[in-house]
Amino acid sequence: MSKIAILGSGSWGTALSIILSRSPRQHEITLWSRDPEFAAALSRDRENETYLPACAIPKNVTVTANLVATLRESTLVISAVPSAHVRKVFAQATEHLPASVIIVSATKGLEPATHLRMSELLTALIVKNPKPQIAVLSGPSFAAEAARGEPTAVVVASQSAAVATQLQDEFAAPNFRLYTNDDVLGVELAGAMKNVIAIAAGTCQGLGLGSNAVAALVTRGLAEISRLAGALGAKPETMSGLAGLGDLVLTCTGNLSRNRQVGFELGTGRQLPEILANMRMIAEGVGTTAPLLALAREHHVDLPITTQVDAILHHALPPRDAIRAIMDRPQKRESS
């Protein structure tokens, strides 16, 4: 029996605890929350009313705020912590991680200050083990739908084929299908960038623009993701897979997308501080634009959509002016 520790009691961390509880492998699952009162409420009520309402947390999932106890003798640790908080959590966790543990990042974002992908950040933090076994989980997966048991297909990426295959077996559950991939860089970068494109797609819809604009935005957004990913060394086929095209389409069009919702509200004229103040969950794309643009400058890659989203979010550019800036760009070949 695997002892699985899930760090982060938001919507996705809670959903993963529910999904893994359905596995025929009979895992021992612990869901960790940094807030003792919140952990006690989840344990008592067996429901995450704040982040994942109407989805029962099974009795075989232990909920606690005790990080040391959560990690003790764990064989698999899943990080479902927002990207801005991963460093703080793992700075505390690293000395308590078992030597042979596998760590899975389920966070789609970059660390704002350093521009690091989550697998890079975790590798740097886990000094106890010079070669930690790290994988990433990504793909089109709204937490509520997956937790309800609706058919969901995602990808688990690791540089170790053995680790990826093991995780494929560990996560296997009814209506939850995993594909393996060895392109960690591509999977992580696509997962981070699609959130930014989703903000742009939501902005188009908030402005009242039609399907033509959104379709063009999604298509050119994929070209933008592929351009930066290719410059960094990712595999082209990853961009057309679940972590690339699949997650991009879901996040740009699905009503449960937090990033799309931020963009929609911006398009209607609301200001970012007001929008974020009324959101219970984090929209990773808001903090991802600046790190992506820094990476793009470093590798001499043009990201026109990301540039305009950053200007809307952080430099008070009116959304209609951002759309106009994109449409007025010089004509070019589609493949360039």
N, C-alpha and C positions, 0 to 999 in steps of 0.2 A: 504493500500500500504506500502510495506517495504522500508525503506531507507537504501540502501546498500552502504557501503564505502569499496573500494578496495584499499589497500595500496601497491603500487609497480606497476610501469608501464612498466615492462619488458614483455616478451612474454606471460607468464602465466597470469599475472594480466590483461593484455590487452585482452587476449582470454576469461577470465572469464567475463569481462565486456560485451563482445560481446554475449557470451552464455546466460548470465542472461538477456540481453535485449530482447531475444527471448521468455522469459517465459510468459505464459498467465497471470501470477500474476501481471504484469505491475509494476515493481519495479522502484523506483527512485534511479538511480545508479550514483555514483561519483567515478572516477578513479583518484587517487592521485599520483603525481610524485614529488620527492624531488627537481627536477630541474625546475625552473620556465620557462626557455626558452624551455625546452623539452615539458613541459605541454602546453605551448602556441602553439607549433608546432603541437602537437597531436590534440588540440582543433580546430586549423585552418584547417589542412589538412585532419582530420578524418581518419588518417592512421598512424600506428607505423612503419615507414619505417626502423627503426634501428633494432627492435626486432621481428616484426610480419608483414612483408611486404605483400601487396596484400590482406589484410583483413580489410574491412572497419569498422571503429568505428561508430556505429549508432548515430544518432542525439540525441537520448534520454539518452546518456551517457555524463555526465558533466566531463570535465577534468580540474584539477586544481593543483596548488602547495601549496594551503592554507590548511594545516593540520587541523587547528581548525574548519574551515568551513566544511571540509569533514566529520569530526566526529560528528558535532553538530546534535543531535536528531537522530543519526543513530540507527537502530535496529539490524543491522548485519554488522560486520567489518571482512573483509577477508584480511589476511596478506599474500601477495605474494612477500615478501621481502626476498632477499638472507639471509641464516642463519647467516652469519657473521655480518649482519647489523640490525637484528631484535631488539637487545637490544637498540641500539641507537634510532631507530624509536619509539619504544614503551616507552622508557624513556620520550620522548616528548609527546607521545600520551596519556599516561595513565590518566593524570589529566583531559583530555577532553572527556573521554569515558563515555557515559551514563551508569547509574548504572545497568540497566537490559539488556545491549547489549550482544549479542552472538558473540563470536570471533571464526573465523575459520582459522586455520593455513593451508596454501596451500604450505608450504615450505618443501622440502624433504632434511633434513640435520640435523646435530648437531652443537651446538655452539662450535667453535674450542677450546676456552679457558677453558670452564667449562664442556664440554661433555654433556650438557643438551639437551634433546629433546625440540622441539619448544613449546609443550604444557607445559612442566615444566618451561621453561624460561618465557613464558607469564604469568603463574600463579604467579611466583616470582615477576614479574615486576608490575603487576596490583594490587598495594597495596590499591587502592581506594575501591576495592571490594574483601573481603576476600575469597569469593567463586565464582570466575568468571565462566561464562558458556563458556567453550572452547571445540571446536571440531577440528578434523583434516580431511583434504580432500586429498586423495591419490589414486593411481591406474594408470593403463597404459593409459597415456594421453599426446600425443604430442600436444603442444599448437596450432600449425598451423592446424592440422587435426580437432581438436575440434572446433576451430574458424570457419573453413570452413563448419561446420555442418555435418562432417562425423560421423558415429555412434561411440559413445564412452561410455564406462561403467567404473565408478569409485566407490570408497567407501567413505562414510563419517562416521567417528568414534567419539563417545562420550560416556562418562560414564552415561549420561542421555539419556534414550531411547526416552523421549519426545523431547529433543533437536535434536537428530539424525533424528527423524521422521519429525520434523518441517523443518529442513534443506533439507531433501529429497524432500519435497514439494516446498521449496523456489527455489531450483536449477533445478527443473524439467523443461526441455526444449526439443524441438524436437531433436531427435538423441543424447540426453545427458541423460544417465540413471545412477541413484545413488542407491547403496545398502547400508544399514546401518550395523554398527558393533559397539560393545562395547569394543573392544580390542584396546584402544588408543595406548598403549605401542607397541603392535605388529605391528600395521599399520605404526606408525612413524619409528620404527627401521627398518622394511623391506624397507621403502621408502628411508632411508638413506643408508643402506648397498648395495642396488642393484646398486647404482651409482658406488661404488667401484668395484663391480664385472664386471660392464660394461666396466670400464677402462681396466680390465684384458682381457675381451673378445675382445675389440678393439685392444689390444696389440697383441693378437694371430693373428688377421687378418692382422695387419700391418707387422708382421713377415712373412706373406705368408703361415701360417698354414691353414689347411683345416677344413672341417666341423666337423670332429671327435674331434678336439681339442676344438672347440667352444662349441659343445654339452656337452662334459665332463666338461668344465669350468662352464657352466650355471648350470648343475646338481649339481656339487660339491659346487658351489656358493650358491645354495639354501640350501644345507645341512649346510653350514657355517652360513648363516643367521639364520636358524632354531635353530642351536646350541646355539648361543648367545641369541637369542630372548627367547628361552626356559629357559635359565639360569636366565634371568631377570624377568621371569614370564609371558611371552606372551602366547597366545593360539596357539597350533599347527595348527589348521585349518586356522588361518589367513595367515600362510605361503603358503598355497596352494590356496589362494584366489587372488583377484584382486590386492591388495596391495603387495602381496608376489610374487608368481609365475608369475602373469599377468604382473606386472610392470618390473620384472626381465627380462622376455623374450623380452619385447618391448625394453628396454633400452640396452640390450646386442646385439640385432640384427637389430634394426631400424636405417635407414640412418639419421634420424633427431636427434639422440641421441648425445648430446654434450659430455657426458662422454665417450661413445664409440669412438667418434672422437679423443678425447685426447689420448686414448690408442692406436688408430690406428697410429697416428702421432708419438707417442713414439716408436712404433714397427718399423717404417720406419727409425728411427735413429735421429729424431729431438729432441731437448732439450726442457724441460718443459717451461722455461721462454719465449722462442720463440713461442711456441704453444699458451700459454696463452695471449701473447701480440697481437696475431692476431685473438683472439676470442672476439666477441662483448658481448656474454652472458657467464654467470658463469657456470662452470662445478662443481657442488657441491661435487662430489666425491673426488676432489683434496684435499679439506680441511677436509674431513671426515675420512680419514684413521687413523690419529693420535688419535682422540677422540674414535674411535671404538677400537683401540688396547688398549687404556687406560681402557676402560670398560671391555674388554676381560681379561686383567691382573687382574683387581679387582675381577672378577668372575671366574677366573681360567679356561678360555675357550680358546681353540686353534683355531686361525684364520689363516691358512696357506696362503690362497689366499690374504687376506687383508695385511698380513705381507709382502708378496712379492710386492704387488702394492705399499705399502708405501716405500719399499726399492728402487723401480724404480723411484718413484716420488721425494723422498726427500733425498735419499742417493746414487744416481747415479749408482745404480745397472743396468747393461745391461739387457734388457728384456730377451734375450736368457738364461742368467744365472738364471733369476727368474723362467723361465719355467723349467729349469733343476732342480732347487732346489725343485720344487713341485713334479716333476716326480720321483726324487730320494728319496722321503720320504719313511720311512719304510712301508711295506705292512700292510694292516689292513682290518678289516671287513667293509663292506659298511655302516652298520648301526651305526658304532661307531664314 
